[in-house]
Structures are given as C-alpha cells and as structure tokens.
Amino acid sequence: MKELPNPTFALSPLSLPKGLRRRPLSFFGNSNPAPMAPDERGSLSVSWAKHADEVRQAQRLRFRVFADEMGARLNTSVAGHDIDLFDSYCEHLLVRDQLTQEVVGTYRLLTPAQARRVGSTYSDLEFDLTRLRGLRESMVELGRSCVHPDYRHGGVIMALWGALAEFMVRNQLDTMIGCASIPMLHNGIVSGDVAASIWQQLKTTHLAPIEHHVRPRLPLPVERLDCALEVEPPALIKGYLRLGAKVLGAPAWDPDFNTADLPMMMRINDLPSRYRKHFLGA
C-alpha cells in the first residue's frame, strides 16, 4: 500500500449511543428508508487516511453520494470515484463501521501549508477570498463532507466534528472555511429559489462582519429568484450554525454539482460553551 506523505493522527474508537442504532431520515434528502436492525451495524471508529487505498475508499463514498445520489457531473480519472487535484494535498478523515470496516463518513482538510503547495483552496475557485488573507496562516479548508445513506444520524457527524476539533487544537489552527452546498433540485424541479430563500434568511441572522465578506465568482442570480419560500437550511448547514459558524456572503452556483454553495467560516473561539466543553474539554 502506498504511504501518504501528509502527517496523520490516530484517534480513539467511538461507540454509537444506543438510541442511534436505527436509520433516520436521509441526511441529504427526504427519503425515509426502512430501519436497519441493531446487529447490522458495529460501533464507529475515526481515523485519518494513512494509505492511498484508504483515500480511494473515501472517494468511492463521495462518488456514491454526489454522483449516484445527488446527480453531480464529475470529471474523474477513476471510474466510480470522486477525485480532483486537491485530494493529493488533503488530509482525509474517515469514519468506519467497525463491524464491516466500511467507510461510512468522510471529510477532507486542506491545511495552510498544503494550500500553499497546491496554490489555492477549493473555495478560491468559487469565491474571491481576498478579505480572508489575514487568516490564511491558521485557516483550514473543510470539504467533500458526506455520509453513507445508512448512517445519517448525529453519531457520525459528532464523530467527524470531534476529530476536526482535536486536529485544530493539536495543530494550533483556529479557523475553518468551506463551501456548504444547497441542492438546486426541489420538488422535482431544478430551481435556485430554495437557495435564494435560505440566503435571504441567513444574511439577516448569521452574516459575518463585513471585513470577512467574500464574493462569488459565478453568483447565483438571487435577484431574479423567489427569496420568500419558507424553507429550512440543509441539516449540515444548521449544524454549522449551531457551532457558531457565519455566512461570508452570497451563494455561488456550481453547475457541475448542481448546487448553490454558501461560503461559511467557523472559528474555535466562536464555539458555544457547551460544544467547547464537549469537543475540547474546556
């Protein structure tokens, strides 16, 4: 197996609470599949990918979620895998079912040092991040977050976020940014109305200070869309907001993934006290 050049860290196994043994609503959609029996799953473990084949497992999960489930058009060099040029520079966080050893959740992280090596972050491709230049030395980019359809519950997400918090503290980093996606498909119709409505809500409640605003390179044309729908943000975005995240500006349109992407930022110092205690013990 090919060793990865990036530093990796071993993390402790994590067990699911008993109340999370059944499969809830889909994390990315509105489906309600049949629940799994309790003995069909093991406890969860969290680790950083140490070999190229482990990264491939994450890329296969990403393809299943983004392409097969969400309809993204992926230009990939390996069939059935979501791969882009940033993958080789990123740390890949994996959540496994210990019973099957299947990767059921993943995040990728681009550190400041690796961002300098590759020349930018993924977010730079979608947004003008000029106003964040003063934060880059301690800023990690999060991306490609996804969870297997059978495991979309709080246990996997909390496992991922707990590992992320440990990574940030251990490496003396304090800022996380990323593009949070809102699907353009709503009630069977491709439309930006939902994303425009969510943006309209969040810019009045969770907008970052002006000194951290960014601009989309391909803006979603919110001024031509219905911004008055009564809709809630996707679960992942709501989770970020509970952790103290801020929206950095208007959404960009990603035609390949058929999503509207909101630029978001979380800072360790902005974590609410209950989450700071949970993740950092402080």
Stockholm file with secondary structure:
# STOCKHOLM 1.0

chainA/1-282         MKELPNPTFALSPLSLPKGLRRRPLSFFGNSNPAPMAPDERGSLSVSWAKHADEVRQAQRLRFRVFADEMGARLNTSVAGHDIDLFDSYCEHLLVRDQLTQEVVGTYRLLTPAQARRVGSTYSDLEFDLTRLRGLRESMVELGRSCVHPDYRHGGVIMALWGALAEFMVRNQLDTMIGCASIPMLHNGIVSGDVAASIWQQLKTTHLAPIEHHVRPRLPLPVERLDCALEVEPPALIKGYLRLGAKVLGAPAWDPDFNTADLPMMMRINDLPSRYRKHFLGA
#=GR chainA/1-282 SS CCBCSSCCCEEEEECCCGGGCSCCSCSSSSCCCCCCCGGGCCCEEEEECCBHHHHHHHHHHHHIIIIIITCCCCCCSSTTCCCCTTGGGSEEEEEEETTTCCEEEEEEEECHHHHHHHSSCHHHHHEECGGGGGGGGGEEEEEEEEECGGGCSHHHHHHHHHHHHHHHHHTTCCEEEEEEEEESEETTEECSHHHHHHHHHHHHHSBCCGGGCCEESSBCCGGGSCCCCCCCCCHHHHHHHHTTCEECSSCEEETTTTEEEEEEEEEGGGSCHHHHHHHHCC
#=GC SS_cons         CCBCSSCCCEEEEECCCGGGCSCCSCSSSSCCCCCCCGGGCCCEEEEECCBHHHHHHHHHHHHIIIIIITCCCCCCSSTTCCCCTTGGGSEEEEEEETTTCCEEEEEEEECHHHHHHHSSCHHHHHEECGGGGGGGGGEEEEEEEEECGGGCSHHHHHHHHHHHHHHHHHTTCCEEEEEEEEESEETTEECSHHHHHHHHHHHHHSBCCGGGCCEESSBCCGGGSCCCCCCCCCHHHHHHHHTTCEECSSCEEETTTTEEEEEEEEEGGGSCHHHHHHHHCC
//
